[in-house]
C-alpha cells in the first residue's frame, strides 16, 4: 500500500505543479528550456505511474474491503465509461467534441474514476480512483481560475467522427475481454 501512496504522490504531485506553483513551473521552464522541462516532467510522471500501478497491483493481492457496491452499480459504471475513450481521442483530435468538453482529458479522468469508485470498494480502489477523481476536479477548477485559453477553432467534423468511432471501438475491446486481459478483472463479472 505504501508503494501505491508514494506513486500517487509522485504522479499527482508532478501533475499538480501548475495547480499549486504555476510561477515556479514557469520559472523552471524559462531556466531549463521547454524540452528539458518536459523531459524531466515525463520521467518523474513515469516513475510515479510505475510505482502507482505496481503498488495498486500489490495492494490487490491483500485486499482490504471498505464497502460492497450493489451489483447494479457495475451497469452504471459501464454507462459512465461509454464516453471515456471518445473523450480521450477528442483530446488529440480537435473538433466540436473537444470544444464542447473544454478539457476532454479531465472529463474522461473524472468519469473513469467515478465509474471505478462506484463498482469497487477495496481500500486500494478508493485510494487510486478517489485520488485521481479529486485531482481531476481540482485541476479543472485551477484551469478555470487561471483562465487558460481554450481552443475556439471549429476543428474538423471528421475528427469528431474519428474520436467517437475509435473511442467506442476501444470501449468495445475493453468490454469484450481487454479489461480482463490487461487487469485480470472482467468489468461485468
C-alpha positions, 0 to 999 in steps of 0.5 A: 500500500505504501508503494501505491501512496508514494506513486500517487504522490509522485504522479499527482504531485508532478501533475499538480505543479501548475495547480499549486506553483504555476510561477515556479513551473514557469520559472523552471521552464524559462531556466531549463528550456521547454524540452528539458522541462518536459523531459524531466516532467515525463520521467518523474510522471513515469516513475510515479505511474510505475510505482502507482500501478505496481503498488495498486497491483500489490495492494490487490493481492491483500485486499482490504474491503471498505464497502460492497457496491450493489451489483447494479452499480457495475451497469452504471459504471459501464454507462459512465465509461461509454464516453471515456475513450471518445473523450480521450481521442477528442483530446488529440483530435480537435473538433466540436467534441473537444470544444464542447468538453473544454478539457476532454482529458479531465472529463474522461479522468473524472468519469473513469474514476467515478465509474471505478469508485462506484463498482469497487470498494477495496481500500486500494480502489478508493485510494487510486480512483478517489485520488485521481477523481479529486485531482481531476476536479481540482485541476479543472477548477485551477484551469478555470481560475487561471483562465487558460485559453481554450481552443475556439477553432471549429476543428474538423467534423471528421475528427469528431467522427474519428474520436467517437468511432475509435473511442467506442471501438476501444470501449468495445475491446475493453468490454469484450475481454481487454479489461480482463486481459490487461487487469485480470478483472472482467468489468461485468463479472 
